[in-house]
């Protein structure tokens, strides 16, 4: 075809291809910026050579459409352009470095797709040629048949001629000429037929290759060429889950680079799986821009059947259903690899009314970074344990061969820094393979100074970054929430209540607790975090999140922190600082910036920190997260510059409650709305009375109360006059609530949970006329309610679950006219309920257990549902992670 020669002509698969290949080799030799990324692309180009040669040969025989050739030409020119620009990028220019690294990866992926299109055209043209050849073969066969008839006639004529030898001698000579001519025709036809058969065989062989006999095309399971470890147990679990009756789809989920595709490939190559599904296993890569038409064409081409180009999705769906009905007559396994979030409608099309077509052995295995709850449970692929991580690293770094001189201690430290992440281990090992011991030590020194593996491994970084691209408004919020998780220390569970406090003030879209938890679930569904619930019961939607926590793979946390560091410290929206001993960042020590623009500041210190702070101006800060380990901790004096601060989260990760100093600084925070204190001594706060007029919520978790409330050393109603919510959890020395609390006329939510020594509530609790929620969950020594509780006219939700000592409900509980939900699970000493409960006209639900349900079932309740919950054995408290 026109224009093909300059692409497909010349050695090595084309002039443009060769130019690009040589430019890449030159850039690798001169530039260290892109490291393994360029080598990977060069290696990919090497793997494309045979295909390009094949396309070149096919083009000489068949010719390609001009527009497809032009696309290939343009793409090769674009590659040359990108490589030339990469050669001009300086090492210090981080923005351009990753800009062109992304372009290189995108170009490489697009080249692979384009070659598949050309390959597909070759297959189509080959099939058309095969059809033409078969037609010619039929014509030749007809000629052979006709020549045989003619030959018989000639033989008869020759026999007759012998009887007429004398009379017809001239005729005999002419018949001999005819016979000789026919033999020549027969020989020529036979030779042509053999030649046709050989040509057909060559075309069929080529079609077999193009149809995936060597893997990677037309729905065939790819060859597993890389070294694999640690997948034996996941493979076993995967077979147990997917092959059992009643399961039609299973989603394997994990962050990018954890080995999902490798596991799916091993699954397809497993002997038990192959015995069940035989040759009816199809492997399709979906990617982030799925094209149903191309997928359906790929599936049909895999079986050697032709399909038209689909003009719309409706036609593609019909052909998909045809394929599934035909192939579903026998056990069928379909692997949909690399399915991205938001692809539910695509999965629906593959799961169409299978029972109606009697396909019980139709199984779908999906790999994705996201969960799809609507399609059943997911299988979470975890990171490698140390032993398997070390095996993979030794293989990637060629330890014992090219890196035999490297001490084992260095390898162990590198593996530890990879966090059990297969892609990180492979990339790190490959980049260090054959390097000097100084290069290995340099890597560790950089990490010890706060650098990350993401700073040195571009391919790993880009793979992880693709999971947090803000493609729409919802994903933009998910990305912001993901980055906020980096504010908390490594290897620590993050309290969901702390995230709720932060997000409700930072983001307008997340102004309700439920919305915050919904976005945490979205993070979990995308394998960016893991939401762990440790509560014993299954009650959902009651707003109790004190036993909800978030865990995260260390490498994902590093990604969050890395993303926040892409600007100068002064310009960062999140300023996350980790202080070892008293070693503050150099820019802070040198007072390089007059003022910081951060909206969120997080500072983590270790057991050796002396609380000696340097000054810093933070006029825009709205959230301050302080993480520490010491028994005595001084709030930073620069807090008085944080005039817009709305949220303060102070967490002590030490073993005993910490004494806080510099509490008076809080008095300067006129906009402070939420305070959360964990493992802090409350009496240490009351030594310096403060007043926070704007404070709406205070949360105390595992704090020591002492006599801070009972001796009147803190007047809550004066200190926090506009307080709307109090949450006290696991404060084991809390014996009684202060009477002054009842003067908080704006209080809407009071939650005192897991405080086992609490004996009583204030007699004046009825003064809380705006109280809507009263949660006393697991206050095991609490025996009764004050009589004034009948005055809680706006109370909507009352939770006394696991209050084992309560013997009776308030006699006048019927006067709580707004009560809608009552949770009284495991109130084992409760013997009766007051008759006045019949006056609770708005009571919608009572949650109880087998022991207490009889107290309610005997009552003539009209609009109330009695929910009996069973005991749930929850082992999430074991702190297990998904990754």
Beta strands, then each sheet from edge to edge (+ up, - down):
strand 1: 249-253
strand 2: 281-287
strand 3: 332-339
strand 4: 362-368
strand 5: 378-380
strand 6: 494-495
strand 7: 530-533
strand 8: 548-551
strand 9: 574-579
strand 10: 600-605
strand 11: 623-628
strand 12: 632-634
strand 13: 647-652
strand 14: 659-661
strand 15: 674-678
strand 16: 697-701
strand 17: 725-729
strand 18: 749-753
strand 19: 773-775
strand 20: 797-799
strand 21: 821-823
strand 22: 845-848
strand 23: 865-868
sheet 1: 2+ 3+ 4+ 1+ 5+
sheet 2: 6+ 8- 7+
sheet 3: 9+ 10+ 11+ 13+ 15+ 16+ 17+ 18+ 19+ 20+ 21+ 22+ 23+
sheet 4: 12+ 14+
end
